[in-house]
Amino acid sequence: MNPVNASPSFWSPVVAGLVPYVPGEQPAISNLVKLNTNENPYPPSPRALSAIRAAAEQGLQLYPDPESTTLRRAIAARHGLDATQVFVGNGSDEVLAHAFFAFFQQRGPLLVPDITYSFYQVYCGLYGITQEVVPLDATLRVDVETFARPKGQDVAGVVVANPNAPTGIGIPLVQIERLLQLHPQRVVLVDEAYVDFGGETAMGLISQYPNLLVVHTLSKSRSLAGLRVGFACGQAHLIDALNRVKNSFNSYPLDRLAQAGATAAIEDGGYFESTRQTVIHTREGLVLQLEDMGFEVLPSQANFVFVRHAGHDAAGIAAGLRAQSVQVRHFRLPRIDQFLRISIGTPSQCEALVNALRGVLAS
């Protein structure tokens, strides 16, 4: 018997049915202009890098603080919360996974937009959660009223990304509050991975709504995608549930380097403000150039834009750009298969993109 072919017989039954998340490609192309995975084009805070170096030089023979106390206090101070209202994890993906396990294995379906971060569907498959997709409207915006359900009809909860991915369109704070009011007995998870680039955060609603959980990442606006740090904020009873899951899975999700670097990045507000404003300014300039070339550009509050061209196939544009060492993201999915998601790079990277696009469109 061929051992390779026989290996699935050792799997647990659920494994064969999993449809894993497919991350953005990390191509090995020389001189690549990489605009496909929404990384920040600028390096982390110098204070963060200094803190990581210092942490690397002492204490690595010891386990890190399992509670990430210093980091949680820094996050709490940043957002006007108490440390008991903050949970941290190994990237926001781990935080989201723990939240799905902790809150959404309930009677009824989990309500999720039909076009959003595709990992939500993966978590549903992993944990056996029934999902009900709620279509975005014709302009690819979230219509909060479509999440309403008749009285007595159970739902497991609600998950929305704000700003949404991959569209980049934000949900006004008043509509987030409406979602919380529509489902007061279930957790409403608001994934704010991109909120620092122009969206409205729901952090200020935490004291009013015991069903609100807000998730952030340091991968985008803090330039720490390689460090893997994410966090969730909510009332203490929600954080307690996340800690129970975490401590049943991995008591030490953040190493010493991650805790030190993340704390310094959170505390360096000046550097954060400078780089995020630079990204926003570059995005607005790129939008004007893309529109001049005939692209429809959805209104973005993220560090990327979502675009399509009436006269050219999206897959063809993406292939033409790749041939010129410019990488963008194309989703072969219903309703958005003619769109491209383009991360905001440095001004020179955006210039290279625009020049390459002109050549592709001309050909």
N, C-alpha and C positions, 0 to 999 in steps of 0.2 A: 504493500500500500504506500502511496506517495504521501509522506508526512505533511507536505505543504497543503495538498488537497484535503487531507483528513482533518486539519487543524480546526475548522469550524465546528466539528463535533464536540469540541471541548468548551465551546462558548455557552454562556448563560442564554436562555431563550430570548431575552430582550435584545441582545446585542445584534443579532442578525437583522432585526427590523429597524435599527437606528439609521438615520440619515444625517451624518455628521456635518457640522458647519465647515464651509470651505473659506479659509481666510484669503485676503487679497494676495496676489502673487508677489513673491520676492525674487524677481528675475535676476540672474547673474549676467547682466549686460554691461559692458564697459561704457563709461561716460553717460550712464543712464540719468534721464530727468524723471524722477520717480514721483508721480502724482496720482497714485492709485490706492493708497491705504490711509490717507488722512493723517499722516504723521506731521508734526510741527516741523517746519523747515529750519528752525533756529535751535541752537543747542540749549541744554538746561541752564538754569540759574547758576552762575559761578559759585554762589554760596552752597548750592546743592552738590556740585561736583567736589567742592572742598570738604563738605561733610561726609561724602561717600569715601573719599580718600582717607580721612581721619578714622572712619569706622573700619576700614579695611586693615588699618595698621594696629588695631587693638581689639581684643575680645572675640575674635572669630572662633576661638576654641570653645566658646560658651554659647549656649542657646540664646536666641534673642528674646526680648520681652514678649511673652505670648499675647499680652493684651495691647501691645503697641501704644502704651499709655501716653508717651510724649507726643506722638503723632496725632492721636485722637484729641488731645487737648489743643493742639495747634489748629486742627480742623474746626473744632468747636469754637475756638476764639475767632476764627476767620468768619464764621457764619452766625455768630451770636447764639450759640447753643451750649449745652452742657456736654461734657465728655460722655455721659451715659446715653446720649442721643446719637452717638457716632459709632459706626462699625467699619472696620477696614479689612481688606482682603487682597489676595494676589491678583491684582487687576480687577476692573469692574466686571469682567466676565465671571470670575469666581463669585463675586458679590451677588451678581444676578442669579447665578446657579443656586446659591444658598437661599436666596429669596424665593425662587420658584419652588424649591423643596419645602421651605418653611411655611409659605402662605397660600399656595395655589392648588394644593392637593385637597380640594374641597368639592362639595356637590355643585354641579353645574359647570359650564365651560368658562375658560379664561378668555376674556375679550381682548383682542389684539388687532391693530390695523392690518389690512391686507398687504400694504406696502410699508415695510419697516425693517428694522434690524433682524436679519434672518436667524440669528442665534435663538430668538425667542421660541421659534418653532422647534428648534433642536432640543431645547430644555423640556418642552412639552413631551416630545417623544421619549426623552431619557427618563422622565419621571412619571410617565403615564397620565399626563394632564390633558384633558379634552380642551381643544382650542376652537374658538369661534372667531373667524376673521370678520372684521367690520370694514367694509370698503371705504377708502378715501373718496372724497367727492370728485367731480369732473376736473377740478383744478389741482388735484392731488393734495388736498388739505384734509386734515382731520375735522369732521363734523361731529362735535361732541354729542349732539342730540341723538345720533345714530347708536350711541352706546347705552341709551335708556332701554330698560326692559320692563314689562308689565309687573305690577306689584305681585309678589309671591313667586316670581320666576327666579330661581337660584342662578347665580354666577359665581365662579371661583375667585374672580378679581378682575382687575384691569391693568394692562401694561401699555404705556405709550412712551415713545422717545420724543423729547422736546429740547431742541429742534429735532424733527424727524430725520431719520436716515433711511434711504439715501437722498431724499428730496431736499433736505436743508431747511424746510419751511417750519417756522416756529408756531407754537400754539399759545395764544394770549393767556396770561395768568388767570383772567376771569373765567376762561373756559376750563382750565385745569381745576379751578375751584368748583365749577359746575360738575365735573366728573366725580369729584370727591363727594358731592352732595347727592349725586345719582345713586351711588353705591356705598352708603355709610357703614354697612356691615361687612365690607370686604376691603382688602388692601388695594389701593391704587398706587402702582409703582410708576414713577416718572423718571425715566432714564435721561439724565441731563449731560451726556457725554460731551456735547458741543455747545452748551449754553453760554460759555464765556465769550463766544464770538458774536453775540448780539441777541441772544434769547432772554426770556424772563424766567428767573429761577423761582421755584416754588418753596425754597427754604423758609421764607417768612411765614408760610402757612402751617408749618409743622406744629406749632403750639395749639392751633385751633382744630386740627384734624388728626384724630388718633389713627386713622386709616391711611395716612400718607407716608410713603417711603420714597425718598429722593436719592438717586444713585449718581455718583460722579466718578470720573477717572482722571488720573494725572498724565495719561498718555497724550492728550491733545494740547490743551492750553498750557500745561506745565512742561511740555517737551520731554516726558519721561516714559515714552512707550516701551523702551528697553528695560525699564526697572520693574514694571508690573505692579502698580499700586492703584487700587480703587477704594471707594468708600460709599457707605450709605448713611443717610441721616433720617431719623424719625423719632417718634416718642419712645421712651425707654422700654416699653413692653415689646415693641417690634425689634429693637436692638437685642433684647434678651433672647428672643426666638432665634435670631441670626447667630448669636454666640453659642446657643445650644447646638445648632447644626454644625457650626465651625468646629467646636470642640468635640464633636462626634466624628469629625473627618480629618482635621489637621490643626493641632493646637498652635502651630508655628507657621502660619502662612506667609508672613513677611520676615525676611532675614534682616540682619543688622544694617546692611548697606541700604536696603530699601527704606527702612524706617528712618534712618539718618538723612538720606537724600530727600525723601518726601517731606519730612518735617521742615528742612531748610527751604525747599521749594515753596511750600505753603506760606512760610514766614516772609519770603522775599517778594512782597507785594509790588515793589517798584519794578522789578524785572518782569514779573508777570504782566503788569499793565502795559509796559513798553512793547513786549513781543505780541501780545494779543491785539493791540491797536495797530501794529504794523501789519499783521495778517489781515485784519479787517480792511485797512486802507488798500492793501494789495488786491484783495478780493473785489472791492468796488471798482478799481481800475480795470481789472481783468474782465469784469462783467460788461463794461462799456466796450471793450475791444471785441469780445465775443459777439455782442449784439451787432456791432458794426459789420461783422462777417456773416450776419444772417442767422445766428443761433438764437433760439428761444432759451432764455435763462430763467429758471424758477427763482423766486425771491429767497435768498439764502441768509440764514443767521448762524451758519456753521463755517468751518474752515475748508469748505469745498463748495463747488457749484454743480448743479444738475442741469444738463443742457441737451438740446436736440436741434437738428438742422433739417428743415423741411425738404431740402434738395439732396440730402446725402444720407446713406444708410449708416447707422451708428457703428455696427460691426466693422464696416469698411473703413470708417474714420479711425477707429481704434487700431486696426491692423496697419493702416498707413502711418499712424503716429509711432507705433512700435517699430516699424521699419526704420524710423529716424531716431530711435532710442528715447522715445518719449512714451511713458507708460501711464495710461488712465484706466478707469474701471468701467467695464461694460457688463450690464446685468441682462442675461437672456431670460427674462421673466415677463409674464403677461403684464400688459399696460405700460411697461417701462423699457421694452426691448429696443426702443429707438433713442433712449437717453444714454448719456455718458456722465459719470461722476468724475469730476476733476478736482483733486486736492489743490489747495492754495500753497504754492511754493514761494521761494524768494522772488524778488522782481526779475532777476536774471533767468530763473527757471520758467517763470511765466512768459518772459520774452521768447525763450526757446520754444515753448509750447505754441505761442501765437504764430511764430515764423513757420513752424512745422505744419500747423493747421492750414496756413495760407497755401502751402505747397500741396497738401492733401486735397483741399477743396478745388484748387486749380486743375488738378489731374483727374 
